[in-house]
């Protein structure tokens, strides 16, 4: 029975993955084909990445080499449009596989005691349980902000904008965000493997796995790292004070595993602070939500539309904040990402790029992911009243439906920010 359940789980997961990546691959490929013909649709950030992989000056600097190295490798055998498509599809698929691993690990059915073991499979471990987990994971990778259907050239609540100022945990137009996510997911969850024991016992394996994931996500795109380092630093400092500095030795050991990432960040941001580019880039400053409100003056409603599922579930899972360290940390990560996006900015010509918004999008994604895990856990254990569970699942379904429609619009070549035909935008 156990092997049968595993086989069914693998078959259905692979089928879901194949369908998802097929559609995603076609979207990315179209983005590459139309990269230099933005007036015809499929707008994205991919042109500069293709140029970087080919050694062509794009006018931008990308001091995070992992995604570009993978693209260059496939470019040895494939044209650049197909090479970057394969690289992005491979990394997006890896993110889903890693998510499946951690979802199954956290939602595993506890095996009964030996005296109660009458069957091969643990009690309650049914095949449809794994199918539900699989479907939820793919829903998580499809979710988007709430947005309303268009009326002519206008959509409410933010008129002609769907994406900018509201944002989503799944920005399909940005290849480096998609590329860094498998390592960000691994970093997020492996951090708790370290936290579970670092104060009492040093685990070289857990520390190394965490450190490698953290470095890889930094070398792919540092947007997650900037919010994660801040949020995890808060958690570790609180633990240090709570222990009255009794765990300072192990805390310093753990801090040492951040060092490779800190070195990478110093190198990456050398261009922002260095005198060599002083005419073009002038460091990081305090913004006070000015840039965000210039893009969308309705920041609070925008946060609600982007996180409605997580916010609604928070009402029912408020007590879990004290019980579940992962869920609590996802809230800290989100709050950190929100504040960094609103309060910090890059000066100079990068100011209008709003690059701190990428960290906020990671905050949205990981809060959604941990909220989903809590909802699955409560549903399987029946700890949540049926009416409350239905409410939570309906809001999850609403954001998945919004994401499917958003993806479908981009799939047809509509502009990712407005969901209008590119020709209308001039």
PEGITA-V385208 format. One record per backbone hydrogen bond with DSSP energy under -1.0 kcal/mol. NH is the residue of the N-H (numbers start at 0). CO is the residue of the C=O. If there is no record, write none. Layout:
NH:CO + NH:CO
//
This chain:
4:0 + 5:1 + 6:2 + 7:3 + 8:4 + 9:5 + 10:6 + 11:7 + 12:8 + 13:9 + 14:10 + 15:11 + 16:12 + 17:13 + 18:14 + 19:15 + 20:16 + 21:17 + 22:18 + 23:19 + 24:20 + 25:21 + 26:22 + 27:23 + 28:24 + 29:25 + 30:26 + 31:27 + 32:28 + 33:29 + 36:33 + 39:36 + 40:37 + 41:412 + 44:172 + 49:45 + 50:46 + 51:47 + 52:48 + 53:49 + 55:50 + 65:218 + 68:64 + 69:65 + 70:66 + 71:67 + 72:68 + 73:69 + 74:70 + 75:72 + 76:73 + 77:73 + 82:78 + 83:79 + 84:80 + 85:81 + 86:82 + 87:83 + 88:84 + 89:85 + 90:86 + 91:87 + 92:88 + 93:89 + 94:90 + 95:91 + 96:92 + 97:93 + 98:94 + 99:95 + 100:96 + 101:97 + 102:98 + 103:99 + 104:100 + 105:101 + 106:102 + 115:112 + 116:113 + 124:121 + 125:123 + 130:126 + 131:127 + 132:128 + 133:129 + 134:130 + 135:131 + 136:132 + 137:133 + 138:134 + 139:135 + 140:136 + 141:138 + 142:138 + 143:398 + 145:304 + 147:155 + 150:153 + 153:150 + 154:158 + 160:157 + 161:416 + 162:416 + 165:162 + 166:162 + 171:169 + 173:170 + 177:173 + 178:174 + 179:175 + 183:179 + 184:180 + 185:181 + 186:182 + 187:183 + 188:184 + 189:185 + 190:186 + 193:189 + 194:190 + 195:191 + 196:193 + 197:193 + 199:196 + 200:196 + 206:202 + 207:203 + 208:204 + 209:205 + 210:206 + 211:207 + 212:208 + 213:209 + 214:210 + 215:211 + 216:212 + 217:213 + 218:214 + 220:216 + 225:221 + 227:223 + 228:224 + 230:226 + 231:227 + 232:228 + 233:229 + 234:230 + 235:231 + 236:232 + 237:233 + 238:234 + 239:235 + 240:236 + 241:237 + 242:238 + 243:240 + 244:239 + 245:242 + 247:244 + 250:246 + 251:247 + 252:248 + 253:249 + 254:250 + 255:251 + 256:253 + 257:254 + 261:257 + 262:258 + 263:259 + 264:260 + 265:261 + 266:262 + 267:263 + 268:264 + 272:268 + 273:269 + 277:274 + 279:276 + 280:276 + 282:271 + 284:344 + 286:342 + 288:341 + 289:286 + 292:288 + 293:289 + 294:290 + 295:291 + 301:297 + 302:298 + 303:299 + 304:300 + 305:301 + 306:302 + 310:306 + 311:307 + 312:308 + 313:309 + 316:312 + 319:316 + 320:317 + 323:319 + 327:323 + 328:324 + 329:325 + 330:326 + 331:327 + 332:328 + 333:329 + 334:330 + 335:331 + 336:332 + 337:333 + 338:334 + 339:335 + 340:336 + 341:337 + 342:338 + 343:339 + 344:284 + 346:282 + 348:279 + 350:347 + 352:349 + 353:350 + 356:353 + 357:354 + 359:355 + 360:356 + 361:357 + 362:358 + 363:359 + 364:360 + 365:361 + 366:362 + 367:363 + 368:364 + 369:365 + 370:366 + 371:367 + 372:368 + 373:369 + 374:370 + 375:371 + 376:372 + 377:373 + 378:374 + 379:375 + 380:376 + 382:377 + 383:377 + 388:384 + 389:385 + 390:386 + 391:387 + 392:388 + 393:389 + 394:390 + 395:391 + 396:392 + 397:393 + 398:394 + 399:395 + 400:396 + 401:397 + 402:398 + 403:399 + 404:400 + 405:401 + 406:402 + 407:403 + 408:404 + 409:405 + 410:406 + 411:407 + 412:409 + 413:408 + 414:419 + 418:414 + 423:420 + 424:421
//
